[in-house]
Amino acid sequence: MSEVVETNKGGLWLGLMIGGAVGAITSLLIAPKAGSKLREDLMSTYRTWQDKTKEIATSVSESSKALAESVSQKTEDLVDTAKETAKESQHRVTDSIQAAKTTFQNN
């Protein structure tokens, strides 16, 4: 369930970024400005969005690493539990076979 929420948040951020970029560029292109001032504003907007994109990418990367580590640890725990259960089952089967042999030999 939390993975779905995280996915939806990512889509929301992407939509906000794209919408913001389109709105900023549109407002810059529509506003009457000198060419050099327009280029300066476009570069400023580009740098701002580039920085925000890097921040989001870093955040997503860190979250992905944490999730991968968590999944890896849980997988290792499950494997260990499965091995222990298999050993216990093997011992029970071996004990049962030995008891059956003993019973059969005594009769």
C-alpha positions in Angstrom: 0.0 0.0 0.0 2.8 2.5 0.9 4.5 1.7 -2.4 1.3 2.9 -4.3 1.3 6.1 -2.2 5.0 6.7 -3.0 4.3 6.1 -6.7 1.5 8.6 -6.7 3.6 11.2 -4.9 6.3 10.8 -7.6 3.7 11.3 -10.3 2.4 14.4 -8.5 5.9 15.9 -8.2 6.5 15.2 -11.9 3.3 16.8 -12.8 4.0 19.9 -10.7 7.5 20.2 -12.1 6.3 20.0 -15.7 3.4 22.3 -15.1 5.6 24.8 -13.3 8.2 24.7 -16.1 5.6 25.2 -18.8 4.0 28.0 -16.9 7.3 29.8 -16.2 8.5 29.5 -19.8 5.2 30.6 -21.2 5.1 33.7 -18.9 8.7 34.5 -20.0 7.9 34.2 -23.6 4.7 36.2 -23.5 6.0 39.1 -21.4 7.5 41.9 -23.5 11.2 42.0 -22.6 14.5 42.7 -24.3 16.2 39.7 -25.8 19.1 39.7 -23.4 16.8 40.0 -20.4 14.6 37.2 -21.7 17.6 34.9 -22.2 18.8 35.8 -18.7 15.4 35.0 -17.2 15.2 31.7 -19.2 18.7 30.7 -17.9 17.7 31.5 -14.4 14.5 29.5 -14.7 16.5 26.6 -16.2 19.0 26.6 -13.4 16.3 26.7 -10.8 14.5 23.7 -12.4 17.8 21.9 -12.8 18.6 22.3 -9.1 15.1 21.1 -8.1 15.4 18.1 -10.4 18.7 17.2 -8.9 17.3 17.4 -5.4 14.4 15.2 -6.3 16.6 12.7 -8.1 18.8 12.5 -5.0 15.8 12.0 -2.8 14.4 9.3 -5.0 17.8 7.6 -5.1 18.2 7.6 -1.4 14.7 6.3 -0.9 15.3 3.5 -3.5 18.5 2.5 -1.7 16.8 2.3 1.6 14.0 0.3 0.2 16.4 -2.1 -1.5 18.3 -2.6 1.7 15.1 -3.3 3.6 13.9 -5.8 1.0 17.4 -7.5 1.0 17.4 -7.8 4.8 13.8 -9.2 4.9 14.7 -11.7 2.2 17.8 -12.8 4.2 15.6 -13.2 7.3 13.1 -15.3 5.4 15.8 -17.5 3.9 17.3 -18.0 7.4 13.8 -18.9 8.8 13.2 -21.3 5.9 16.5 -23.0 6.5 15.8 -23.4 10.2 12.3 -24.8 9.5 13.7 -27.2 7.0 16.3 -28.5 9.5 13.7 -28.9 12.2 11.5 -30.8 9.8 14.4 -33.0 8.8 15.2 -33.8 12.4 11.5 -34.6 13.1 11.3 -36.9 10.1 14.6 -38.6 11.0 13.4 -39.1 14.6 10.1 -40.4 13.3 11.8 -42.9 11.0 14.1 -44.0 13.8 11.2 -44.5 16.2 9.3 -46.5 13.5 12.4 -48.7 13.0 12.7 -49.3 16.7 9.1 -50.1 17.0 9.2 -52.5 14.0 12.4 -54.2 15.3 10.8 -54.7 18.8 7.7 -56.3 17.3 
